[in-house]
Each structure stands twice: as C-alpha cells, then as structure tokens.
Amino acid sequence: MAKVKTFKTIFPAVSVPLNDDYSINEPEFRAYLRWIKTFYGKGMDGLVCNGHTGEITGLTRAERKRVVKICAEECGDVMTIISGVNCENTAESIEMAKEAKEAGADGILLMPPHMWLRFGMNPDAPFEYVKDVAEGADIDIIIHLYPATSKAFYPVETLIKMCKEIDHVKCIKMGTRVTSIYEHDVRLLRQECPDISLITCHDETLCVSWFPGMDGALIGFAGCVPEIICPAREVFANPDKHTLKEAQDWSDRIYHISQAIYGGGQPSGEAHARLKEALKQRGIFSSALMRKPVLPLNQEEKDWVALGLERSQLPEVDMTQFEDK
C-alpha cells in the first residue's frame, strides 16, 4: 500500500539518545524509532525529528541531516517524516530544508528566527520568510507558532495570509499558550482556512487544548508515553463515540506524568531533560544525557519523574524486540 502523507495526526517530537561522549547513539535511536512505529495506525501516523525535544539547537547541521535519514529509513515507508528547521537567516534555512528533503523528510517544521524573540520583527517579515523557504526548498511546511506572550508570535491575520497565499503551508502547530487567543484564532482559522490542519503543541495542557476540535498534536510527550496519548486522542477525535467522562479519565491519567515533566509550565530545555529521564526510566534509553548547556537532573528531579510514571501507570518497555540482532 502506498504511503499517504498526512498532517492530521499525532506527531511525536522524538528525542535523540546520546553516548557518554555526546555523540548520537544510532543503534538505540533506531530501536526507539521501531518502537514508535508500532503506534502507526493508532493515531500516530507521523513523527517530527529535530524539534526542540530533539535538541535541534544542540545538534550540528550534519547531525540534523543524519537524524532525518535515520528516521526516514526506520519509519518513512509509512509515517510522515517532518524535520525541524531552525536558523537565523533565510538563505541557510532554505539550504537546511533542502538537506532535510534529500535525507527523506516529507516536510519541515519551520521555526521563527530566534533573533525575533529578543528584538521583535517587521510585521511583514514572517510571511516573507515562510514564502521564501517554501519556494526555495519546494517542500511542505508546518508553521511553528510561538507563544502569544513572545515577540516572535505571528498574529492570526499573518497566519491566514500564509495559509491562503503559500501553497506549501499545510499545517500550523498552535503554540499560542494563551487560552483566549488560542480558541479565538483556531475558530477564525477554521473559518478562513478550512483545509489547513491545526494541531496543538501544548504538552502541559494537552487534553484541554484538544477541546476546540484540533486535528492532532505535535508534542515531545507523545514520543515518551504514546500508550496513553494515542487512546486519549481517539476520544477527542471521535467525541460522538465517547463520553466526557472518558475524556476526563484519560486527562486524569496523563496529568501526573505531565506534571513530572512540564511542572505546569511550557516545554523548556529542563523539561526535555526530564522527558529524556522518563525515557531512561522506562528502559527505552540507556542514558538521559543532554547536550550542554542543559545540565543533568538532580536526584529529587529524577524521583519526581519516577513518581509521575508510577501514578500514570506507565511501566518499563521491553526494548529487546526492537534492537539489532
């Protein structure tokens, strides 16, 4: 059966296991991806590599391309492969997008240049940036929307213009994180751009963020605890077949590990370290090492992760079946 590219699904933003010398542990990464692939057809039909959870800012350009290639080799026959692109200038963003495409990516998650976070931007700059990358690399794009409280936030009018005038824009990762703005913008985008996929990236309030009728999610969380994310998604994706009580029950189960990883705040380097620690405690990774400047967790943080896993009823995973023989 031919692969069907989709932007309406759960995209786990996959982590990358490291060796003690900070190099990528490729055998372990491949085993992890094979485990991720077992959730294909259960609500998780794509994956994102080189996201913030995947330590994009800590990887070299060559490593980013290698990560895409490994993901494509292990999962690209059926799953939609998306690579993050994070760069401070348009020309190099186009080059990175082309490299991702060459390595097997079906699309990119295009982050705003991080200089905008400090200095802000010309109101026309985001549209021109996305348009130039789309045309220069000839690749489909998920817009990475940063929080409404940041200087790199794209107003809904800009998003609508991108969706209507740039054919390669297929999806928006709605990272608004201000509930009133989030719901307003989702409703307006549905009205103005009905063919565009809208997915949440609110790991820390996942079930709440699904209520406006989202098309999926792009979250690091899904690459750590897919056993509870995928069935929860089924309830929210097909509300006519389920009850509010079922939605609440899944939300209650997800809450504990969500608190352990995100602590009620939005994802950060430290949260990604806690997520990687959860992968280690579940037996999926052998090490929770992160690229510096993110520092190792202390024992209290590790114990908090362990308690979250226990309360959310998440056992260790037998990875032997996914390892190279």
N, C-alpha and C positions, 0 to 999 in steps of 0.2 A: 504494500500500500504506500502510495506517495506521501511524503511528509507534507503536512499542512501548517504553514506559518500562522501563528496566532498572536494577538496582543491582548486577548481577553482570557486571562488565566492568572494563576498564582505564579509569579516569578520568584524563586528563592534567589537572594543575592548571596552567592556561595562564598564561603571563607576559603583561605588557602593555607594548608598546613606547612609549617617550616621545620627545617632541620636545625640542629643546635648552632650551626654557623649562619643561620638566617637565610639559607638557600631554600628554594621550593622543594618540598618533599613530594616528588612527582608520583611515586607508587601509591602513597597514601592519598594523594589528591585524586588519582584515578579511581581508587576503591571508593572514596567518598562520593564521587560523581556516579558511580554504578549504583550505589545505594539511593542517591537522589533520583535516579532514573526509574527506580521501582515505583515511584509515585506518579509516573506518567499515566494519564488516563484517569487519575483520581483527583483531578483539579489542578494539577501542577504540570502543565504541558510546555513549559519553557524554563529557562534559567538565565540569570544575569551574572556575568563574571566582571571583574574589575570595577565593582561598585565600591562604595566606602567600606562596606563589610568585608570586601575582598582586598582591602588595603591598597586601593589604586594609587593613592598618593605616596605610598611606600615602595611601590614596585617601579622598576626601570621600564623604559619603553619596550625593550626587548622582552622583558618578563611578561608584560601585559599581553604582547602578541603570543607568547608561548602559552599563557594561560588560556587564551581563546582557542588555540589549536587543540589543546588537551580536551577542553570542554566539547569542542566540535567532534573530536574523534570518539569520545565516550558517549555523548548524548545527542549529537547533531543529526543522527539519522531520523529521529522522531521529534525531538524537542526543539523549540525555537531558541536559538542562541543569541543573546544580546550582550554586547560589551560596553562597559562604561568608557566614556571619553572625557578626560579632564585635562584642560590645557588653558594657558593664558593668552594664546593668540590664535587667530582664525586659520592661518596657513598650516600650522602644525596640527591643529585639530583635524583638518582635512586629511593630512598625512596619516594620523593615528586612526582615523575612521577607515581609510583605505587599507591600512595594515590589518585592522580587525576583520574587514571584509575578506581579505586574502587568506586570513587564518581560519575562516569558516563562520564568521558571525552573520546572522540574518538581519541584524540591525544594531543600532547603538543607543545607549542611554547618554544623552548629551547634557553634561553638567554646565552651568554657567562658569565663565572665568572667575576664579576666586578673588581677583582684584576688585570685582564688583561688590563683594561682601564688605570690604572696608570703605571703598570710595564711592560706591553707587555707580550709576551708568546713565548715559544718554538714553532717553526713553525709546529711541529707535534702534538702539544697539542690539537688544536681544533678537528682534526679528531679523535683522541683517545677518547676525551671527548664525542663527539656525538655517536661514536660507542659503548662505554661502557654503556651510558644511554639507547640507543636503545636496546641493547642486555639484559641489566639488568632489564629493565622495560617491554620489549616486547610491545612497543607502537609506533605508528606512530608519526613522528616529522616534525614540521615546523622549519627550521633553522632561527633564528633571526640574520640577518646580520646587524651589527652596522656600523656607517658611516666610509667611507674610510679615513677620517681625524683622526679617533681614533686608538689607539693601539690594540683594540680588533677586528679590521676588518679582515675578512677572505679573502685572495686573491682568485681569480676565480679558480686557479688551485686546491686549497683546496676544494672549493665548488664542483667542478667536481668530485674529488676523493670521497667526501662524497656521492654524488648522485649515483655514479656508484658502490660503494662498500658497502653501508649501505642500505639494502632494506627498512628499516623503514623511511628513508628520502623521504618525498613525496612532499615537497614544500619549497621554500625559500622566506622569507619576505625580499625583496630587499630594505634595508635601506641605500644604498650607499651614497646618498646625494651629490655626485659629478657627474654632468650630463654626462661628457665624459666617466668616468669609468663605470657609471651605464649602459649606452647604449652599450658600448663595452662588458661588462660582460653578459648582457641579451642576446645579439646576440650570444656570444660564448656558453653560457649555452643552448640556444635553439638548437644549432648545435650539441653539445656533449651529452646533456641530454634531448632529446625531450619529454620524458614522465614526467618530473618534472614540477610541477606548479610553476610559477614565479608570485608573487604578490607584488604590491608596498605598501610601508608604508609611502609614502611622503604626509602626510596630507596637508602640507603647500603649495604644488605644485601638487595637485592630478591629475588634468586633463593633465598637461604637462607630468607627469610621466606615464600616460597610453599610450602615443603615441607609444612606442616600441612594442605594442601588448601584454600587460600583461593579466594574467588570472584572475585578480581580485585585491583586496586590503585588507589590514589588518590595519585598522585605527580607532582611537577613534572617529574621526569625524563622521563616519557612524552611531555610536550609539547615536549621538546628532541631526543630521539633515538628516536622511535617505530619507526624502521626495525629496531632491534634489540630493543626492548621487546616489540613485538607477536609476532614469531615465537618469542621466548623464552617468552612467556606460553602460546602454543599447546602447547609441550612440557609445561609444568607442568599445564595444564588437561586434557590428554589423555595421561596417563602410559602408558596401555595401548598407545598407538600410537607411543611413542617410547622411547628408551633413556636411561639415566642419563648415558651419555657425551654425548648431545646436550644434556642439561641443563647438564652441566659445561662444554661448549664455549661455549654461549651465556653462561653465567656468566663465563667467562674473557674473552669479548669485551666484555661490559658493564663488567667490573671497572675497566678503565683510565679510561674517562670518568667512572665513578662516583667513583673516587679523585680525579680532577681537579676535580670539582665539590664533592664532600662531604668528601674527605680522610679518610674513615673515621669522621667524626662525623655526627651527625644534622643535618638541614637547618637553616639559620640565614640571617639576612639576608645575610651574606657568601657563603654557598653559593648563595643565589638570585642574587646578583650574578655569581658565576662561571657559573651556568646561563645567565643572560642574555648573558654574554660568549660562551658557546658558541653561542647563537642568532645572535649577531652574526657570529662567525667562520664560521658555516655559511651566511651570506648571507641568513638569514631575517629578521633585524632589521638596521636600518642603524645602530643605536646601542644600547649596553649600559647607558645611563644608568638609574640607580635613584633613587627618591625619597630624599632625605636624611631621617634621619641616616646611611643606608648610604652609604659612601664609594666612589669609583671604585677599581678594581683597579690595582695597580702592574704594571709590565711583567713581572716574574717570575711573577705570578699568571696573567697573560694567556698567557705562554709555556707554563705548566703546563697550562692548558686546551687550548691548541693541540696539545700532545703527547698529551693524553688522547684528543682527537678522532682524531689520526693513528693511535694504537695501537689504537683501537677501530674503525678503518676507516670513519670517518664523513665523507663528502665534503661539499662545499658543495651547497646545494639551489638549483635554478633556480626562482626565485620569479616570473619574468615571466608565467608562465601563470596565476598567481593574482591578479595585480594588475588594478586597474580600467583598462579600455582608454579 
